[in-house]
Amino acid sequence: MSDASTTPAQPRTTPAQPRTTPSPGAAAPARRDAEATKAAILKAARYLLARHAHADITLKAVAERAGVSPPLVLKYFGNKDALFARVMSFDTDADDLLDAPLADLGRHMVRHVLTGQRERGADPLLRIAFAPLHGDHGDILRANFRAQVTERLAARLTGPDAGLRAELAVASLVGLGVMYGIARGPHLRGTGIDTITARYGPLVQELLSPGT
């Protein structure tokens, strides 16, 4: 009869743990959160600037409206002057607005305005509609809008009256944004982006085209 105590003990094994390696997109959620936070801060600052004098707006008020802490505003924008310099600039917005070949630019701009309204609840171009009639920051907004949007668009156009055609085209886009986002036209808001783009885009494109 064999003695069980003489049986060699079997080594206990544990399942190998799979190695985990950082995913290339692991930082993506953090980047998205940061972009969302910056967008909320800019939206809050734009809202306040449309209703109050620049000198009366505090970083604390911006932070409270954005739902963040004042130090977070400083982290992303540095100081009040840097924040409002960004708020009063249309440069980045114009990059997206004008990012299409000239032959399809009218449709692209219409789609851009509608997508901004529908998906983000804001149209950066509409900031010009809230520019104060008096005061330094109203003058800055208007000067930036002309230089960064209408004059930049005019520089892409060929033929006579490029400046006039650019201003008419941008006016049609601002009007579309007002009707959609401020007047909240029920027919406009109840119609798909593709349908509106198909009907309104050619009108804007016609303004961009040189007269015959």
C-alpha positions as CSV (number, residue, x, y, z in Angstrom):
1,M,0.0,0.0,0.0
2,S,1.6,3.2,-1.0
3,D,2.1,6.0,1.4
4,A,0.3,9.2,0.1
5,S,2.8,11.3,1.9
6,T,5.5,10.1,-0.4
7,T,3.7,11.5,-3.5
8,P,5.5,14.5,-4.8
9,A,3.5,17.7,-4.3
10,Q,2.3,19.2,-7.6
11,P,3.2,22.8,-8.0
12,R,0.3,25.1,-7.9
13,T,-0.2,27.1,-11.0
14,T,-2.1,30.3,-11.5
15,P,-3.5,31.4,-14.9
16,A,-1.2,33.7,-16.7
17,Q,-2.4,37.2,-16.6
18,P,-2.7,38.8,-20.0
19,R,-0.4,41.7,-20.5
20,T,-2.1,45.0,-21.0
21,T,-0.5,47.6,-23.2
22,P,-1.8,51.2,-23.5
23,S,-4.2,51.6,-26.4
24,P,-3.1,54.2,-28.9
25,G,-6.4,56.0,-28.3
26,A,-6.3,55.7,-24.5
27,A,-5.9,59.4,-24.1
28,A,-8.8,60.3,-26.4
29,P,-11.5,60.6,-23.7
30,A,-9.3,63.0,-21.8
31,R,-8.8,65.1,-24.9
32,R,-12.5,65.1,-25.6
33,D,-13.2,66.2,-22.1
34,A,-10.7,69.0,-22.4
35,E,-12.1,70.2,-25.7
36,A,-15.6,70.0,-24.3
37,T,-14.5,72.1,-21.3
38,K,-12.8,74.7,-23.4
39,A,-15.9,74.9,-25.6
40,A,-18.1,75.4,-22.6
41,I,-15.9,78.2,-21.3
42,L,-15.9,80.0,-24.7
43,K,-19.6,79.6,-25.0
44,A,-20.1,81.1,-21.5
45,A,-17.7,84.0,-22.3
46,R,-19.5,84.7,-25.6
47,Y,-22.9,84.7,-23.8
48,L,-21.7,87.2,-21.2
49,L,-19.9,89.4,-23.7
50,A,-23.2,89.8,-25.6
51,R,-24.9,91.1,-22.5
52,H,-22.3,92.9,-20.5
53,A,-19.4,95.3,-20.9
54,H,-16.1,93.6,-21.2
55,A,-14.8,95.4,-18.0
56,D,-17.7,94.1,-16.0
57,I,-17.2,90.4,-16.8
58,T,-15.1,88.4,-14.3
59,L,-13.5,85.1,-14.8
60,K,-15.5,83.9,-11.8
61,A,-18.7,84.7,-13.7
62,V,-17.5,82.9,-16.8
63,A,-16.5,79.9,-14.7
64,E,-19.9,79.8,-13.0
65,R,-21.8,79.9,-16.3
66,A,-19.6,77.2,-17.8
67,G,-19.9,75.0,-14.7
68,V,-16.2,74.9,-14.0
69,S,-13.8,76.3,-11.5
70,P,-12.0,79.6,-12.1
71,P,-8.6,77.9,-12.0
72,L,-9.7,75.7,-14.9
73,V,-10.4,78.8,-17.0
74,L,-6.9,80.0,-16.2
75,K,-5.4,76.6,-17.1
76,Y,-6.9,76.6,-20.5
77,F,-6.7,80.3,-21.4
78,G,-4.1,81.9,-19.2
79,N,-5.9,85.1,-18.2
80,K,-9.0,87.2,-19.0
81,D,-7.4,89.1,-21.9
82,A,-6.3,85.9,-23.6
83,L,-9.8,84.3,-23.1
84,F,-11.6,87.3,-24.6
85,A,-9.0,87.7,-27.4
86,R,-10.1,84.1,-28.4
87,V,-13.8,85.0,-28.0
88,M,-13.5,88.0,-30.2
89,S,-11.6,86.1,-33.0
90,F,-13.3,84.4,-35.9
91,D,-10.1,83.0,-37.3
92,T,-10.6,79.3,-36.3
93,D,-14.3,79.5,-37.2
94,A,-13.4,80.8,-40.6
95,D,-11.0,77.9,-41.2
96,D,-13.9,75.5,-40.9
97,L,-16.4,77.7,-42.7
98,L,-14.2,78.1,-45.8
99,D,-12.8,74.6,-45.9
100,A,-14.2,73.6,-49.3
101,P,-13.4,74.1,-53.0
102,L,-14.8,77.3,-54.4
103,A,-17.2,75.4,-56.7
104,D,-18.9,73.8,-53.7
105,L,-18.3,76.5,-51.1
106,G,-21.9,77.8,-51.0
107,R,-23.3,74.4,-50.0
108,H,-20.5,73.7,-47.6
109,M,-21.1,77.0,-45.8
110,V,-24.8,76.4,-45.5
111,R,-24.2,72.9,-44.1
112,H,-21.6,74.3,-41.7
113,V,-24.0,76.9,-40.3
114,L,-26.8,74.4,-39.9
115,T,-24.7,71.7,-38.4
116,G,-23.3,74.1,-35.8
117,Q,-26.8,75.1,-34.8
118,R,-28.2,71.6,-34.7
119,E,-25.4,69.7,-33.1
120,R,-23.8,72.4,-30.9
121,G,-26.6,74.8,-30.4
122,A,-24.5,77.7,-31.6
123,D,-23.3,79.4,-34.7
124,P,-20.0,81.2,-34.2
125,L,-20.9,83.7,-37.0
126,L,-23.8,84.9,-35.0
127,R,-21.5,86.6,-32.5
128,I,-21.4,89.5,-34.9
129,A,-25.1,89.9,-34.5
130,F,-24.6,90.6,-30.8
131,A,-21.6,93.0,-31.2
132,P,-22.3,96.1,-29.2
133,L,-22.9,99.2,-31.2
134,H,-20.5,101.2,-29.0
135,G,-17.3,100.3,-27.1
136,D,-13.9,98.9,-27.9
137,H,-14.8,95.2,-27.9
138,G,-17.6,95.8,-30.4
139,D,-15.2,97.5,-32.7
140,I,-12.7,94.6,-32.3
141,L,-15.4,92.1,-33.1
142,R,-16.5,93.9,-36.2
143,A,-12.9,94.4,-37.4
144,N,-12.1,90.8,-36.8
145,F,-15.2,89.6,-38.6
146,R,-14.4,91.7,-41.6
147,A,-10.8,90.7,-41.8
148,Q,-11.1,87.0,-40.9
149,V,-14.4,86.2,-42.6
150,T,-15.6,88.5,-45.3
151,E,-12.3,89.8,-46.6
152,R,-10.8,86.3,-46.4
153,L,-13.7,85.0,-48.5
154,A,-13.4,87.8,-50.9
155,A,-9.8,87.0,-51.5
156,R,-10.8,83.6,-52.8
157,L,-13.3,84.9,-55.3
158,T,-12.6,85.8,-58.9
159,G,-14.1,88.5,-61.1
160,P,-15.5,91.9,-60.2
161,D,-17.1,93.1,-57.0
162,A,-15.5,90.3,-55.0
163,G,-15.9,92.2,-51.7
164,L,-19.6,92.9,-52.3
165,R,-20.3,89.3,-53.3
166,A,-18.5,88.0,-50.2
167,E,-20.5,90.3,-47.9
168,L,-23.8,89.4,-49.6
169,A,-23.0,85.7,-49.2
170,V,-22.0,86.0,-45.6
171,A,-25.1,88.1,-44.9
172,S,-27.2,85.3,-46.3
173,L,-25.5,82.8,-43.9
174,V,-26.0,85.1,-40.9
175,G,-29.6,85.5,-41.8
176,L,-30.0,81.7,-42.0
177,G,-28.4,81.4,-38.5
178,V,-30.7,84.0,-37.1
179,M,-33.8,82.4,-38.5
180,Y,-32.7,79.0,-37.3
181,G,-31.2,79.8,-33.9
182,I,-32.9,83.0,-32.8
183,A,-36.3,83.2,-34.5
184,R,-36.4,79.4,-34.4
185,G,-38.5,79.1,-37.6
186,P,-40.4,75.8,-37.1
187,H,-40.4,74.9,-40.8
188,L,-36.6,75.5,-41.0
189,R,-35.9,73.6,-37.8
190,G,-38.2,70.7,-38.9
191,T,-36.5,70.2,-42.2
192,G,-33.4,68.0,-42.7
193,I,-30.0,69.6,-43.3
194,D,-29.6,67.9,-46.6
195,T,-32.8,69.3,-47.9
196,I,-32.1,72.9,-46.7
197,T,-28.5,72.7,-48.1
198,A,-29.9,71.5,-51.5
199,R,-32.3,74.5,-51.7
200,Y,-30.2,77.3,-50.0
201,G,-26.7,76.3,-51.0
202,P,-27.2,77.2,-54.7
203,L,-28.5,80.7,-53.7
204,V,-25.3,81.3,-51.7
205,Q,-23.2,79.9,-54.5
206,E,-24.8,82.3,-56.9
207,L,-23.7,85.2,-54.8
208,L,-20.1,83.9,-54.8
209,S,-20.1,83.6,-58.6
210,P,-19.1,86.5,-60.8
211,G,-21.9,88.1,-62.8
212,T,-22.2,87.3,-66.4
